[in-house]
């Protein structure tokens, strides 16, 4: 009875463990993997931080163009020497109190909005780079996702190859007992089985590696999971003219290059501001007195008091006109113009690169799709050739070497079909990603 209970407990423990393991291993679709990558991907988070930094720069630039108000608080003590001014005659007295509010405005900044536009363009560049990072992460996730699917297909193929090798070994052993074949055939079958078992182990390792690579991108920690294998579902490929138009209109790289060119254009205008005068207006209100009081009593208490008003205001206007600075302003303007020229060249180069990437991916997807039927046919023919060769070997009409060669050909053909599916699905998904449809 004790043994029965121990067996029952073991079975129950195994069942619970298996159920928990199945419950803890979610099944992830490609869409879910892409959403998870945006949540946990470090590239996206870094790009978002850069965009938020640019947003704060824009806010600071806008604030710098508006009037500012500061409070100036100062106390000056001078060593006394029996005079009202003290030791330092430059000071207004032994005790000096400055309590003032200062309002400042660069008047011409109200009309010149170039700095703000440059900051807005810089923010647009960072937002566009966020989209570039997002699409780059999507491309990695797509490749890793379908690599898992293809690796699992190859693992299943490796398992099938092991079964075929076991079947061949069983046949050789039976025929050796019957005196129909030499022991060399058994050894060859054993070697073939051992190789297929190693291939299966390598296939399992490939699956684990592919899952780990994707898990780093879509989970906060390494968890077990499964994917939805839609590798054999082949969506139709649109015409290249349509894909090229969508790629040019929705390219994140072109958006970055265009925003950078706009920023460079505005930077030239801002650099030219240095040729113009600056006009500042300051208004002060408060006190600058020898007593910390709104008014001071300088009279004799026995006589009529003499009061001095301490609170008051003063305004000043400052006009600075640039006259000569040894060509520094001209150099800065020229420097900004060169950056504009570089940005224009970058935009042109990016346009060509986007078109080239679209063309290469489209051609790869087209060729991969055209080869799928051929690869599927090759896998079917190789399987049929293996079946016939095994029958011929059983009948004594084929050698063990022919069977081994047929098994190798069948395994390679099945793996080739999985690679063809991976090639098309990855190319198609990356085309969708480049055109902004994913």
LOBABA-678033 format. One record per residue (C-alpha): residue number from 0; chain; x, y, z. Coordinates in Angstrom, 3 decimals. Example, Ala and Ser with C-alpha at 12.3 -4.5 7.8 and 13.67 -1.06 7.14 Angstrom:
# residues 2
NODE    i  ch      east     north        up
NODE    0   A    12.300    -4.500     7.800
NODE    1   A    13.670    -1.060     7.140
END
This chain:
# residues 438
NODE    i  ch      east     north        up
NODE    0   A     0.000     0.000     0.000
NODE    1   A     2.874     2.358     0.829
NODE    2   A     4.398     1.761    -2.619
NODE    3   A     1.038     2.382    -4.264
NODE    4   A     0.631     5.671    -2.420
NODE    5   A     4.170     6.682    -3.341
NODE    6   A     3.468     5.935    -6.991
NODE    7   A     0.178     7.819    -6.809
NODE    8   A     1.906    10.811    -5.183
NODE    9   A     4.575    10.797    -7.867
NODE   10   A     1.994    10.707   -10.636
NODE   11   A     0.012    13.497    -8.982
NODE   12   A     3.168    15.600    -8.502
NODE   13   A     4.151    15.101   -12.138
NODE   14   A     0.647    16.049   -13.301
NODE   15   A     0.582    19.214   -11.197
NODE   16   A     4.096    20.171   -12.290
NODE   17   A     3.228    19.616   -15.939
NODE   18   A     0.019    21.637   -15.578
NODE   19   A     1.830    24.520   -13.895
NODE   20   A     4.543    24.415   -16.531
NODE   21   A     1.955    24.520   -19.294
NODE   22   A     0.133    27.321   -17.514
NODE   23   A     3.324    29.349   -17.101
NODE   24   A     4.331    29.006   -20.768
NODE   25   A     2.221    31.449   -22.776
NODE   26   A     1.767    31.164   -26.510
NODE   27   A     2.945    34.315   -28.268
NODE   28   A     1.851    35.498   -31.699
NODE   29   A     4.030    37.732   -33.827
NODE   30   A     1.771    40.722   -33.111
NODE   31   A     2.041    40.115   -29.363
NODE   32   A     5.814    39.756   -29.647
NODE   33   A     6.051    43.117   -31.410
NODE   34   A     3.925    44.811   -28.739
NODE   35   A     5.976    43.273   -25.948
NODE   36   A     9.221    44.362   -27.614
NODE   37   A     8.028    47.976   -27.656
NODE   38   A     7.345    47.723   -23.924
NODE   39   A    10.584    46.062   -22.876
NODE   40   A    12.970    46.973   -25.692
NODE   41   A    15.826    49.138   -24.461
NODE   42   A    16.227    50.763   -27.883
NODE   43   A    12.696    52.147   -27.777
NODE   44   A    13.070    53.418   -24.231
NODE   45   A    16.338    55.178   -25.052
NODE   46   A    14.809    56.775   -28.161
NODE   47   A    11.781    57.921   -26.172
NODE   48   A    14.030    59.530   -23.567
NODE   49   A    15.927    61.368   -26.329
NODE   50   A    12.615    62.636   -27.738
NODE   51   A    11.498    63.827   -24.309
NODE   52   A    14.817    65.609   -23.824
NODE   53   A    14.289    67.417   -27.130
NODE   54   A    10.785    68.344   -25.998
NODE   55   A    12.194    69.926   -22.848
NODE   56   A    14.762    71.802   -24.963
NODE   57   A    11.902    73.264   -26.989
NODE   58   A    10.084    74.347   -23.838
NODE   59   A    13.241    76.026   -22.539
NODE   60   A    13.738    77.841   -25.848
NODE   61   A    10.168    79.151   -25.786
NODE   62   A    10.587    80.257   -22.167
NODE   63   A    13.836    82.082   -23.015
NODE   64   A    11.981    84.279   -25.536
NODE   65   A     9.435    85.434   -22.952
NODE   66   A     9.887    88.084   -20.228
NODE   67   A    11.589    86.842   -17.079
NODE   68   A    11.202    87.973   -13.487
NODE   69   A    13.893    87.513   -10.844
NODE   70   A    14.269    88.617    -7.232
NODE   71   A    17.614    90.224    -6.336
NODE   72   A    18.534    90.109    -2.637
NODE   73   A    21.813    91.557    -1.386
NODE   74   A    23.362    92.875     1.835
NODE   75   A    26.699    94.727     1.891
NODE   76   A    28.526    95.518     5.116
NODE   77   A    31.440    97.981     5.058
NODE   78   A    33.812    98.615     7.931
NODE   79   A    32.931   101.918     9.547
NODE   80   A    35.381   104.816    10.052
NODE   81   A    33.103   107.564    11.371
NODE   82   A    31.933   108.647     7.888
NODE   83   A    28.615   107.734     6.204
NODE   84   A    30.450   105.763     3.499
NODE   85   A    32.717   103.751     5.782
NODE   86   A    36.202   102.543     4.866
NODE   87   A    35.355   101.870     1.211
NODE   88   A    34.198   105.151    -0.220
NODE   89   A    32.834   103.451    -3.311
NODE   90   A    30.074   101.907    -1.186
NODE   91   A    26.924   103.860    -0.411
NODE   92   A    27.185   103.327     3.315
NODE   93   A    28.198   101.014     6.132
NODE   94   A    25.005    99.045     5.601
NODE   95   A    23.584    98.596     2.095
NODE   96   A    20.398    96.631     1.399
NODE   97   A    19.321    95.663    -2.132
NODE   98   A    15.880    94.073    -2.412
NODE   99   A    14.656    94.322    -5.986
NODE  100   A    12.456    92.596    -8.530
NODE  101   A    13.924    92.594   -12.038
NODE  102   A    11.886    92.097   -15.205
NODE  103   A    13.951    91.453   -18.339
NODE  104   A    13.002    91.006   -21.959
NODE  105   A    15.001    90.730   -25.154
NODE  106   A    12.563    92.763   -27.226
NODE  107   A    13.674    91.529   -30.649
NODE  108   A    13.142    87.910   -29.538
NODE  109   A     9.402    88.556   -29.718
NODE  110   A     9.763    88.988   -33.471
NODE  111   A    12.554    86.493   -34.132
NODE  112   A    11.194    82.950   -33.774
NODE  113   A    14.098    81.112   -35.391
NODE  114   A    15.446    79.585   -32.201
NODE  115   A    12.033    78.175   -31.334
NODE  116   A    11.613    76.719   -34.820
NODE  117   A    15.048    75.112   -34.599
NODE  118   A    14.118    73.520   -31.273
NODE  119   A    10.839    72.298   -32.771
NODE  120   A    12.728    70.788   -35.713
NODE  121   A    15.166    69.078   -33.323
NODE  122   A    12.213    67.591   -31.460
NODE  123   A    10.775    66.342   -34.761
NODE  124   A    14.121    64.708   -35.582
NODE  125   A    14.157    62.830   -32.280
NODE  126   A    10.564    61.687   -32.701
NODE  127   A    11.406    60.396   -36.168
NODE  128   A    14.429    58.581   -34.734
NODE  129   A    12.116    56.973   -32.216
NODE  130   A    10.165    55.500   -35.123
NODE  131   A    13.435    54.334   -36.712
NODE  132   A    14.348    52.567   -33.468
NODE  133   A    10.885    51.061   -33.257
NODE  134   A    11.054    49.671   -36.780
NODE  135   A    14.598    48.436   -36.277
NODE  136   A    13.471    46.548   -33.197
NODE  137   A    10.526    45.144   -35.146
NODE  138   A    12.901    43.827   -37.815
NODE  139   A    14.935    41.989   -35.157
NODE  140   A    11.808    40.564   -33.524
NODE  141   A    10.451    39.394   -36.895
NODE  142   A    13.711    37.644   -37.755
NODE  143   A    13.986    36.004   -34.317
NODE  144   A    10.333    34.949   -34.333
NODE  145   A    10.495    33.166   -37.674
NODE  146   A    13.916    31.757   -36.825
NODE  147   A    12.222    29.993   -33.915
NODE  148   A     9.522    28.664   -36.239
NODE  149   A    12.077    27.416   -38.770
NODE  150   A    14.252    25.904   -36.010
NODE  151   A    11.253    24.014   -34.644
NODE  152   A    10.491    22.751   -38.150
NODE  153   A    14.078    21.546   -38.454
NODE  154   A    13.872    19.946   -35.016
NODE  155   A    10.806    18.001   -36.134
NODE  156   A    12.691    17.027   -39.268
NODE  157   A    15.625    15.860   -37.129
NODE  158   A    13.257    13.744   -35.028
NODE  159   A    11.886    12.205   -38.210
NODE  160   A    15.425    11.520   -39.418
NODE  161   A    16.159     9.754   -36.126
NODE  162   A    13.085     7.570   -36.632
NODE  163   A    14.182     6.755   -40.184
NODE  164   A    17.675     5.879   -38.970
NODE  165   A    16.224     3.656   -36.221
NODE  166   A    14.054     1.905   -38.808
NODE  167   A    17.066     1.317   -41.062
NODE  168   A    19.126    -0.028   -38.142
NODE  169   A    16.321    -2.414   -37.223
NODE  170   A    16.160    -3.686   -40.818
NODE  171   A    19.929    -4.246   -41.027
NODE  172   A    20.003    -6.067   -37.706
NODE  173   A    17.186    -8.390   -38.767
NODE  174   A    18.767    -9.069   -42.135
NODE  175   A    22.148    -9.720   -40.505
NODE  176   A    20.533   -12.353   -38.306
NODE  177   A    19.073   -13.902   -41.437
NODE  178   A    22.458   -13.910   -43.123
NODE  179   A    21.261   -11.560   -45.859
NODE  180   A    23.679    -8.675   -45.235
NODE  181   A    27.122    -8.217   -43.760
NODE  182   A    27.810    -6.730   -40.342
NODE  183   A    29.241    -3.677   -42.134
NODE  184   A    25.707    -2.613   -42.998
NODE  185   A    24.736    -2.703   -39.327
NODE  186   A    27.743    -0.562   -38.442
NODE  187   A    26.844     1.915   -41.163
NODE  188   A    23.262     2.089   -39.871
NODE  189   A    24.525     2.618   -36.313
NODE  190   A    26.784     5.440   -37.454
NODE  191   A    23.877     7.003   -39.315
NODE  192   A    21.649     6.793   -36.222
NODE  193   A    24.293     8.366   -34.005
NODE  194   A    24.741    11.222   -36.455
NODE  195   A    20.982    11.822   -36.618
NODE  196   A    20.781    11.818   -32.827
NODE  197   A    23.508    14.458   -32.706
NODE  198   A    21.632    16.458   -35.336
NODE  199   A    18.541    16.287   -33.132
NODE  200   A    20.514    17.597   -30.153
NODE  201   A    21.891    20.444   -32.261
NODE  202   A    18.375    21.195   -33.458
NODE  203   A    17.125    21.425   -29.880
NODE  204   A    20.013    23.751   -29.058
NODE  205   A    19.145    25.957   -32.049
NODE  206   A    15.545    26.220   -30.857
NODE  207   A    16.632    27.129   -27.323
NODE  208   A    19.044    29.775   -28.587
NODE  209   A    16.453    31.310   -30.885
NODE  210   A    13.890    31.449   -28.071
NODE  211   A    16.402    33.019   -25.712
NODE  212   A    17.282    35.702   -28.271
NODE  213   A    13.619    36.652   -28.634
NODE  214   A    12.860    36.357   -24.919
NODE  215   A    15.483    39.017   -24.155
NODE  216   A    13.455    41.440   -26.274
NODE  217   A     9.892    40.621   -25.221
NODE  218   A    10.088    39.614   -21.539
NODE  219   A    11.401    41.448   -18.473
NODE  220   A    13.121    38.181   -17.535
NODE  221   A    13.841    34.927   -19.330
NODE  222   A    10.620    32.887   -19.305
NODE  223   A     9.515    29.778   -21.165
NODE  224   A     6.996    30.356   -23.940
NODE  225   A     5.714    29.013   -27.219
NODE  226   A     5.007    30.727   -30.522
NODE  227   A     2.255    30.377   -33.090
NODE  228   A     3.871    28.722   -36.100
NODE  229   A     2.384    30.401   -39.161
NODE  230   A     5.493    29.832   -41.255
NODE  231   A     3.605    27.952   -43.962
NODE  232   A     0.968    30.692   -44.335
NODE  233   A     2.198    32.616   -47.360
NODE  234   A     0.591    36.050   -47.858
NODE  235   A     0.525    37.407   -51.403
NODE  236   A     3.177    39.876   -52.469
NODE  237   A     1.924    43.210   -53.839
NODE  238   A     3.359    44.875   -56.932
NODE  239   A     6.724    46.574   -56.481
NODE  240   A     5.386    49.908   -57.726
NODE  241   A     2.860    49.969   -54.889
NODE  242   A     5.437    48.893   -52.284
NODE  243   A     7.970    51.487   -53.488
NODE  244   A     5.373    54.265   -53.240
NODE  245   A     4.395    53.213   -49.710
NODE  246   A     8.038    52.901   -48.689
NODE  247   A     8.884    56.415   -49.870
NODE  248   A     5.799    57.891   -48.196
NODE  249   A     6.119    56.054   -44.866
NODE  250   A     9.870    55.600   -44.488
NODE  251   A    11.085    56.467   -40.993
NODE  252   A    14.630    57.020   -42.277
NODE  253   A    13.371    59.570   -44.805
NODE  254   A    11.389    61.294   -42.061
NODE  255   A    14.572    61.664   -39.987
NODE  256   A    16.570    62.986   -42.941
NODE  257   A    13.811    65.427   -43.897
NODE  258   A    13.474    66.752   -40.348
NODE  259   A    17.266    67.105   -40.074
NODE  260   A    17.333    69.140   -43.307
NODE  261   A    14.601    71.428   -41.993
NODE  262   A    16.535    71.896   -38.762
NODE  263   A    19.684    72.761   -40.723
NODE  264   A    17.775    75.302   -42.848
NODE  265   A    16.490    77.065   -39.755
NODE  266   A    19.936    76.972   -38.148
NODE  267   A    21.282    79.124   -40.996
NODE  268   A    18.649    81.770   -40.243
NODE  269   A    19.475    81.705   -36.536
NODE  270   A    23.186    82.064   -37.276
NODE  271   A    22.430    85.221   -39.287
NODE  272   A    20.734    86.761   -36.244
NODE  273   A    24.217    87.588   -34.964
NODE  274   A    24.492    90.282   -37.639
NODE  275   A    21.520    92.112   -36.085
NODE  276   A    21.495    94.341   -32.988
NODE  277   A    20.168    93.116   -29.678
NODE  278   A    17.782    95.277   -27.689
NODE  279   A    17.192    94.498   -24.027
NODE  280   A    14.711    96.100   -21.658
NODE  281   A    15.074    95.817   -17.856
NODE  282   A    12.771    97.182   -15.149
NODE  283   A    13.807    97.124   -11.465
NODE  284   A    11.513    97.717    -8.501
NODE  285   A    12.542    97.595    -4.863
NODE  286   A    15.005    99.326    -2.590
NODE  287   A    18.703   100.141    -2.590
NODE  288   A    19.182   101.825     0.789
NODE  289   A    21.183   101.904     3.993
NODE  290   A    18.206   100.636     5.985
NODE  291   A    15.989    97.651     5.366
NODE  292   A    12.820    99.751     5.336
NODE  293   A    10.399   101.268     2.890
NODE  294   A    11.514   104.715     4.057
NODE  295   A    14.292   106.007     6.277
NODE  296   A    14.147   108.690     8.998
NODE  297   A    17.166   110.988     8.795
NODE  298   A    15.767   113.818    10.997
NODE  299   A    16.029   114.583    14.684
NODE  300   A    13.369   112.903    16.760
NODE  301   A    12.833   116.131    18.735
NODE  302   A    12.303   118.105    15.573
NODE  303   A    10.219   117.476    12.494
NODE  304   A    11.346   114.133    11.106
NODE  305   A    12.990   113.988     7.692
NODE  306   A    11.906   110.942     5.747
NODE  307   A    13.485   109.418     2.651
NODE  308   A    11.492   107.187     0.291
NODE  309   A    13.464   103.957    -0.313
NODE  310   A    11.030   101.987    -2.496
NODE  311   A    11.111   102.885    -6.158
NODE  312   A    11.751   101.686    -9.687
NODE  313   A    14.244   102.193   -12.458
NODE  314   A    14.159   101.168   -16.102
NODE  315   A    16.972   100.749   -18.569
NODE  316   A    17.187    99.943   -22.245
NODE  317   A    20.315    98.418   -23.797
NODE  318   A    21.076    98.349   -27.513
NODE  319   A    24.117    96.333   -28.619
NODE  320   A    25.206    96.732   -32.238
NODE  321   A    27.791    94.277   -33.636
NODE  322   A    30.513    96.130   -35.514
NODE  323   A    33.629    93.997   -35.763
NODE  324   A    34.525    90.547   -34.476
NODE  325   A    37.188    89.363   -36.933
NODE  326   A    34.763    87.395   -39.112
NODE  327   A    33.451    85.132   -36.361
NODE  328   A    29.804    85.722   -37.308
NODE  329   A    30.517    85.114   -40.986
NODE  330   A    32.296    81.878   -40.076
NODE  331   A    29.319    80.672   -38.006
NODE  332   A    26.917    81.432   -40.850
NODE  333   A    29.146    79.578   -43.290
NODE  334   A    29.383    76.677   -40.871
NODE  335   A    25.586    76.498   -40.617
NODE  336   A    25.321    76.597   -44.430
NODE  337   A    27.746    73.674   -44.715
NODE  338   A    25.665    71.676   -42.241
NODE  339   A    22.617    72.443   -44.373
NODE  340   A    24.427    71.171   -47.460
NODE  341   A    25.423    68.006   -45.602
NODE  342   A    21.840    67.456   -44.472
NODE  343   A    20.637    67.803   -48.069
NODE  344   A    23.210    65.241   -49.220
NODE  345   A    22.153    62.898   -46.410
NODE  346   A    18.537    63.166   -47.523
NODE  347   A    19.445    62.318   -51.110
NODE  348   A    21.558    59.353   -49.996
NODE  349   A    18.796    58.127   -47.677
NODE  350   A    16.292    58.240   -50.540
NODE  351   A    18.533    56.019   -52.652
NODE  352   A    19.195    53.655   -49.759
NODE  353   A    15.485    53.283   -49.021
NODE  354   A    14.728    52.493   -52.655
NODE  355   A    17.624    50.024   -52.778
NODE  356   A    16.496    48.286   -49.576
NODE  357   A    12.952    47.992   -50.867
NODE  358   A    14.137    46.630   -54.195
NODE  359   A    16.473    44.084   -52.596
NODE  360   A    13.886    42.880   -50.098
NODE  361   A    11.216    42.668   -52.774
NODE  362   A    13.457    40.666   -55.087
NODE  363   A    14.433    38.348   -52.242
NODE  364   A    10.782    37.803   -51.305
NODE  365   A     9.827    37.215   -54.946
NODE  366   A    12.590    34.652   -55.518
NODE  367   A    11.901    32.948   -52.180
NODE  368   A     8.203    32.673   -52.996
NODE  369   A     8.972    31.261   -56.455
NODE  370   A    11.239    28.603   -54.906
NODE  371   A     8.799    27.367   -52.267
NODE  372   A     6.885    25.048   -54.601
NODE  373   A    10.168    23.659   -55.892
NODE  374   A    11.474    23.110   -52.369
NODE  375   A     8.252    21.419   -51.323
NODE  376   A     8.409    19.184   -54.368
NODE  377   A    12.048    18.327   -53.634
NODE  378   A    11.137    17.352   -50.070
NODE  379   A     8.320    15.113   -51.318
NODE  380   A    10.535    13.532   -54.003
NODE  381   A    13.324    12.936   -51.483
NODE  382   A    10.880    11.239   -49.115
NODE  383   A     9.602     9.038   -51.925
NODE  384   A    13.167     8.237   -53.023
NODE  385   A    14.007     7.192   -49.461
NODE  386   A    10.949     4.949   -49.291
NODE  387   A    11.792     3.263   -52.600
NODE  388   A    15.480     2.884   -51.738
NODE  389   A    14.573     1.297   -48.413
NODE  390   A    12.262    -1.146   -50.224
NODE  391   A    15.028    -1.952   -52.708
NODE  392   A    17.459    -2.512   -49.836
NODE  393   A    15.012    -4.841   -48.099
NODE  394   A    14.726    -6.764   -51.351
NODE  395   A    18.507    -6.916   -51.668
NODE  396   A    18.645    -4.619   -54.687
NODE  397   A    20.273    -1.581   -53.018
NODE  398   A    23.281    -1.034   -50.783
NODE  399   A    23.382     0.467   -47.318
NODE  400   A    25.295     3.409   -48.748
NODE  401   A    22.373     4.208   -51.042
NODE  402   A    19.975     4.167   -48.095
NODE  403   A    22.223     6.477   -46.058
NODE  404   A    22.531     8.820   -49.028
NODE  405   A    18.753     8.831   -49.491
NODE  406   A    18.228     9.599   -45.800
NODE  407   A    20.705    12.489   -45.956
NODE  408   A    19.047    13.855   -49.089
NODE  409   A    15.597    13.642   -47.474
NODE  410   A    16.802    15.455   -44.343
NODE  411   A    18.466    18.202   -46.375
NODE  412   A    15.399    18.636   -48.574
NODE  413   A    13.095    19.003   -45.571
NODE  414   A    15.431    21.543   -43.960
NODE  415   A    15.722    23.375   -47.268
NODE  416   A    11.951    23.728   -47.404
NODE  417   A    11.943    25.179   -43.855
NODE  418   A    14.704    27.623   -44.818
NODE  419   A    12.706    28.684   -47.883
NODE  420   A     9.641    29.409   -45.771
NODE  421   A    11.767    31.383   -43.303
NODE  422   A    13.360    33.379   -46.109
NODE  423   A    10.029    34.412   -47.614
NODE  424   A     8.200    35.185   -44.374
NODE  425   A    11.110    37.260   -43.017
NODE  426   A    11.498    39.190   -46.288
NODE  427   A     7.753    39.793   -46.554
NODE  428   A     7.470    40.947   -42.935
NODE  429   A    10.444    43.292   -43.308
NODE  430   A     8.855    44.792   -46.431
NODE  431   A     5.701    45.421   -44.434
NODE  432   A     7.826    46.970   -41.699
NODE  433   A     9.655    49.301   -44.094
NODE  434   A     6.398    50.483   -45.650
NODE  435   A     4.809    51.142   -42.254
NODE  436   A     2.160    48.430   -42.624
NODE  437   A     3.303    46.265   -39.712
END
